């Protein structure tokens, strides 16, 4: 509401930075990544590199099915995030309880409007995967082994341990870092994620369909993304105590007299019936199917 009031009482100043936005159906994870990666400050070399990556991705996407694009985006982005800390982390037994899930769930609710779409997506994905692992039939056995500091012998327990080593470090970052610091932490690996999506997509086309796309044509036109001007409003300081007093009051509209035409008669007031019209012999039965259209 305050933002709307600002629009009435100040003259906004507009800046127009360019930003890539998706204009066609693109996997959500990929759209979140490209949107968030452009929010950070980069060197000119990094900006050029980012533009080349997005252009290459735009060139590749039409050659992938929706299922392929979804799978590649989710796997390459998500697993590139999770792989960062797994070799430096040992699962803490204290985190293997339901309070871990409730802590993260409450944090997501609290910061749902603060996190970037990318951070919000990642937090929900981590919570979802932790729930699956915590509810698995092997979890109670694994928890007991970790509590007693006993070795993991079965391959299933080792796989569960590896998954938790990827997820729990991010749980700790989400619960210990401020939203601003978290966004900075997420920034470091985003270029690698985008590179991985492009690289793996090209490999898929080359080795599964023997299709090599080659160089991008010089006259290439973007299809999935477009570089558009983004309006940014720079707000001036306003004395909020006198907001209502400063609102302009519109003048009362003046009533205009409408002259009625004398002896006016509407056309076709009594239209003549069609002499060729014949009533149907049998009327159709009504069908009560409106609920099927809801």
SERO-861909 format. One record per residue (C-alpha): y, x, z. Coordinates in nm, 2 decimals, always signed. Each point is the difference from the previous one (the first is absolute). Example, Ala and Ser with C-alpha at 12.3 -4.5 7.8 and 13.67 -1.06 7.14 Angstrom:
<rs>
@y -0.45, x +1.23, z +0.78
@y +0.34, x +0.14, z -0.07
</rs>
This chain:
<rs>
@y +0.00, x +0.00, z +0.00
@y +0.24, x +0.29, z +0.08
@y -0.07, x +0.15, z -0.34
@y +0.09, x -0.32, z -0.17
@y +0.33, x -0.02, z +0.19
@y +0.08, x +0.35, z -0.10
@y -0.01, x -0.11, z -0.36
@y +0.28, x -0.24, z +0.06
@y +0.24, x +0.22, z +0.19
@y -0.03, x +0.34, z -0.16
@y +0.01, x +0.13, z -0.35
@y -0.32, x +0.19, z -0.05
@y -0.01, x +0.34, z -0.17
@y -0.30, x +0.05, z -0.23
@y -0.19, x +0.32, z -0.08
@y -0.25, x +0.00, z -0.28
@y -0.28, x +0.25, z +0.04
@y -0.29, x -0.03, z -0.24
@y -0.34, x -0.10, z +0.12
@y -0.34, x -0.07, z -0.16
@y -0.13, x -0.35, z +0.07
@y -0.32, x -0.17, z -0.12
@y +0.05, x -0.27, z -0.26
@y -0.37, x -0.07, z -0.07
@y -0.30, x -0.06, z +0.22
@y -0.06, x +0.33, z +0.19
@y -0.24, x +0.06, z +0.29
@y +0.19, x -0.06, z +0.33
@y -0.08, x +0.34, z +0.14
@y +0.14, x +0.17, z -0.31
@y +0.32, x -0.21, z +0.00
@y +0.05, x +0.07, z +0.37
@y -0.05, x +0.38, z -0.06
@y +0.25, x +0.02, z -0.29
@y +0.25, x -0.22, z +0.18
@y -0.01, x +0.21, z +0.32
@y -0.02, x +0.34, z -0.16
@y +0.34, x -0.06, z -0.16
@y +0.17, x -0.07, z +0.34
@y -0.01, x +0.37, z +0.10
@y +0.23, x +0.28, z -0.11
@y -0.14, x +0.26, z -0.24
@y +0.11, x +0.30, z -0.20
@y +0.09, x -0.05, z -0.37
@y -0.33, x +0.17, z -0.08
@y -0.19, x -0.25, z +0.21
@y +0.19, x -0.29, z -0.15
@y -0.10, x +0.11, z -0.35
@y -0.36, x +0.05, z +0.11
@y +0.00, x -0.35, z +0.14
@y +0.14, x -0.15, z -0.32
@y -0.27, x +0.17, z -0.20
@y -0.27, x -0.12, z +0.23
@y +0.12, x -0.36, z -0.02
@y +0.04, x +0.02, z -0.38
@y -0.36, x +0.14, z -0.03
@y -0.13, x -0.27, z +0.22
@y +0.17, x -0.27, z -0.20
@y -0.15, x +0.14, z -0.31
@y -0.35, x +0.00, z +0.15
@y +0.00, x -0.35, z +0.17
@y -0.04, x -0.21, z -0.31
@y -0.32, x +0.18, z -0.08
@y -0.16, x -0.09, z +0.33
@y -0.15, x -0.33, z +0.10
@y +0.15, x -0.18, z +0.30
@y -0.31, x +0.08, z +0.21
@y +0.02, x +0.37, z -0.09
@y +0.37, x +0.02, z +0.08
@y -0.05, x -0.17, z +0.33
@y -0.30, x +0.22, z +0.10
@y +0.17, x +0.33, z -0.11
@y +0.33, x -0.09, z +0.18
@y -0.16, x -0.10, z +0.32
@y -0.25, x +0.29, z +0.02
@y +0.22, x +0.28, z -0.11
@y +0.31, x -0.10, z +0.21
@y -0.19, x -0.11, z +0.31
@y -0.25, x +0.29, z +0.01
@y +0.27, x +0.26, z -0.07
@y +0.18, x -0.13, z +0.31
@y -0.32, x +0.00, z +0.21
@y -0.12, x +0.34, z -0.10
@y +0.30, x +0.18, z +0.14
@y -0.11, x +0.05, z +0.36
@y -0.38, x -0.05, z +0.01
@y -0.09, x +0.37, z +0.03
@y +0.25, x +0.06, z +0.28
@y -0.10, x -0.30, z +0.22
@y -0.28, x -0.07, z +0.25
@y -0.06, x -0.36, z +0.09
@y +0.12, x -0.08, z +0.35
@y -0.24, x -0.22, z +0.20
@y +0.29, x -0.17, z +0.17
@y +0.11, x -0.16, z -0.33
@y -0.34, x -0.17, z -0.06
@y +0.09, x -0.33, z +0.16
@y +0.16, x -0.33, z -0.10
@y +0.34, x +0.09, z +0.15
@y +0.04, x +0.24, z -0.29
@y -0.02, x -0.29, z -0.24
@y +0.23, x -0.22, z +0.20
@y +0.26, x +0.28, z +0.04
@y +0.02, x +0.05, z -0.37
@y +0.00, x -0.37, z -0.08
@y +0.29, x -0.06, z +0.24
@y +0.19, x +0.29, z -0.14
@y -0.04, x -0.13, z -0.36
@y +0.14, x -0.34, z +0.11
@y +0.29, x +0.17, z +0.18
@y +0.10, x +0.22, z -0.29
@y -0.10, x -0.22, z -0.30
@y +0.36, x -0.04, z -0.10
@y +0.09, x +0.36, z +0.06
@y -0.28, x +0.18, z -0.18
@y +0.03, x +0.06, z -0.37
@y -0.25, x -0.21, z -0.21
@y -0.21, x +0.32, z -0.04
@y -0.01, x +0.07, z +0.38
@y -0.08, x -0.36, z +0.07
@y -0.28, x +0.00, z -0.25
@y -0.14, x +0.32, z +0.13
@y +0.01, x -0.12, z +0.37
@y -0.19, x -0.32, z -0.09
@y -0.26, x +0.19, z -0.21
@y -0.06, x +0.24, z +0.30
@y -0.03, x -0.29, z +0.24
@y -0.24, x -0.19, z -0.23
@y -0.23, x +0.30, z -0.04
@y +0.00, x +0.08, z +0.37
@y -0.10, x -0.36, z +0.07
@y -0.30, x +0.04, z -0.24
@y -0.11, x +0.32, z +0.17
@y +0.04, x -0.12, z +0.35
@y -0.20, x -0.32, z -0.07
@y -0.29, x +0.19, z -0.18
@y -0.34, x +0.00, z +0.16
@y +0.00, x +0.38, z +0.03
@y +0.33, x +0.02, z +0.19
@y -0.13, x -0.05, z +0.35
@y -0.26, x +0.28, z -0.05
@y +0.27, x +0.23, z -0.15
@y +0.24, x -0.08, z +0.29
@y -0.27, x +0.10, z +0.26
@y -0.07, x +0.32, z -0.18
@y +0.37, x +0.10, z -0.01
@y +0.05, x -0.10, z +0.36
@y -0.29, x +0.23, z +0.11
@y +0.10, x +0.27, z -0.24
@y -0.34, x +0.00, z -0.17
@y -0.06, x +0.12, z -0.36
@y -0.01, x -0.25, z -0.29
@y -0.33, x +0.04, z -0.17
@y -0.03, x -0.30, z -0.23
@y +0.17, x -0.01, z -0.33
@y +0.14, x -0.35, z +0.08
@y +0.17, x +0.13, z +0.32
@y +0.14, x +0.29, z -0.19
@y +0.15, x -0.23, z -0.27
@y +0.15, x -0.22, z +0.27
@y +0.15, x +0.31, z +0.17
@y +0.15, x +0.12, z -0.33
@y +0.16, x -0.34, z -0.06
@y +0.15, x -0.01, z +0.35
@y +0.13, x +0.36, z -0.04
@y +0.20, x -0.13, z -0.30
@y +0.13, x -0.32, z +0.16
@y +0.08, x +0.08, z +0.36
@y +0.25, x +0.28, z -0.07
@y +0.21, x -0.26, z -0.18
@y -0.05, x -0.24, z +0.28
@y +0.16, x +0.26, z +0.23
@y +0.29, x +0.06, z -0.24
@y +0.07, x -0.37, z -0.03
@y +0.00, x -0.04, z +0.38
@y +0.19, x +0.32, z +0.09
@y +0.26, x +0.04, z -0.27
@y +0.32, x -0.20, z -0.05
@y +0.01, x -0.21, z -0.32
@y +0.25, x +0.25, z -0.15
@y -0.21, x +0.31, z +0.09
@y -0.31, x -0.18, z -0.13
@y +0.16, x -0.06, z -0.34
@y +0.09, x +0.37, z -0.01
@y -0.37, x +0.09, z +0.08
@y -0.12, x -0.23, z -0.28
@y +0.24, x +0.16, z -0.25
@y -0.18, x +0.34, z -0.01
@y -0.31, x -0.11, z -0.18
@y +0.13, x -0.27, z -0.23
@y +0.05, x +0.23, z -0.30
@y -0.36, x +0.11, z +0.03
@y -0.11, x -0.37, z +0.01
@y +0.18, x -0.08, z -0.32
@y -0.13, x +0.31, z -0.17
@y -0.36, x -0.10, z +0.11
@y +0.03, x -0.35, z -0.15
@y +0.13, x +0.14, z -0.33
@y -0.26, x +0.28, z -0.01
@y -0.30, x -0.22, z +0.09
@y +0.10, x -0.27, z -0.25
@y +0.01, x +0.26, z -0.28
@y -0.34, x +0.12, z +0.10
@y -0.14, x -0.35, z +0.01
@y +0.12, x -0.07, z -0.36
@y -0.12, x +0.34, z -0.12
@y -0.35, x +0.01, z +0.15
@y -0.09, x -0.37, z +0.00
@y +0.15, x -0.11, z -0.33
@y +0.05, x +0.34, z -0.17
@y +0.36, x -0.09, z -0.04
@y +0.27, x +0.27, z +0.02
@y +0.35, x -0.14, z +0.00
@y +0.18, x +0.33, z -0.08
@y +0.38, x +0.05, z +0.02
@y +0.23, x -0.29, z +0.05
@y +0.19, x -0.10, z -0.32
@y +0.37, x +0.09, z +0.00
@y +0.10, x -0.35, z -0.08
@y -0.22, x -0.14, z +0.28
@y +0.13, x -0.32, z +0.17
@y -0.09, x -0.07, z +0.36
@y -0.24, x -0.30, z +0.05
@y -0.11, x -0.04, z +0.36
@y +0.32, x +0.15, z +0.15
@y +0.36, x +0.00, z -0.08
@y +0.29, x +0.22, z +0.11
@y +0.27, x -0.24, z +0.12
@y +0.33, x +0.02, z +0.18
@y -0.03, x -0.10, z +0.36
@y +0.30, x -0.14, z +0.17
@y +0.07, x +0.13, z +0.35
@y +0.25, x -0.18, z +0.22
@y +0.22, x +0.23, z +0.21
@y +0.12, x -0.21, z +0.29
@y +0.34, x +0.05, z +0.16
@y +0.06, x -0.04, z +0.37
@y +0.11, x -0.35, z +0.10
@y +0.12, x -0.14, z +0.33
@y -0.29, x -0.23, z +0.07
@y +0.19, x -0.19, z +0.27
@y +0.24, x -0.16, z -0.25
@y -0.25, x -0.06, z -0.28
@y +0.04, x -0.38, z +0.00
@y +0.38, x +0.03, z +0.01
@y +0.00, x +0.23, z -0.30
@y -0.20, x -0.23, z -0.22
@y +0.21, x -0.14, z -0.29
@y +0.04, x -0.38, z +0.02
@y -0.02, x -0.17, z -0.34
@y +0.27, x -0.25, z -0.09
@y -0.10, x -0.36, z -0.01
@y -0.07, x -0.12, z -0.35
@y +0.26, x -0.24, z -0.14
@y -0.13, x -0.34, z -0.10
@y +0.05, x -0.09, z -0.37
@y +0.04, x -0.35, z -0.11
@y -0.26, x -0.12, z -0.25
@y +0.14, x -0.25, z -0.25
@y -0.25, x -0.27, z -0.09
@y -0.02, x -0.11, z -0.36
@y +0.09, x -0.36, z -0.05
@y -0.26, x -0.25, z -0.13
@y -0.27, x +0.28, z +0.01
@y -0.36, x -0.12, z -0.08
@y -0.30, x +0.23, z +0.01
@y -0.19, x +0.04, z -0.33
@y -0.34, x -0.16, z -0.04
@y +0.04, x -0.20, z +0.32
@y -0.25, x -0.25, z -0.13
@y -0.22, x +0.19, z -0.25
@y -0.22, x -0.20, z -0.24
@y -0.38, x +0.04, z +0.04
@y -0.20, x +0.19, z -0.26
@y -0.15, x -0.27, z -0.23
@y -0.30, x +0.22, z -0.08
@y -0.10, x +0.07, z +0.36
@y -0.35, x -0.13, z +0.11
@y -0.12, x +0.00, z +0.36
@y -0.33, x +0.18, z +0.06
@y -0.31, x -0.22, z +0.04
@y -0.13, x +0.20, z +0.30
@y +0.20, x +0.21, z +0.25
@y -0.15, x +0.33, z +0.13
@y -0.13, x +0.01, z +0.36
@y +0.22, x +0.21, z +0.24
@y -0.16, x +0.32, z +0.12
@y +0.07, x +0.14, z +0.35
@y -0.02, x +0.37, z -0.09
@y +0.34, x +0.13, z +0.11
@y -0.14, x +0.20, z +0.29
@y -0.19, x +0.22, z -0.24
@y +0.33, x +0.13, z -0.14
@y +0.13, x +0.12, z +0.33
</rs>
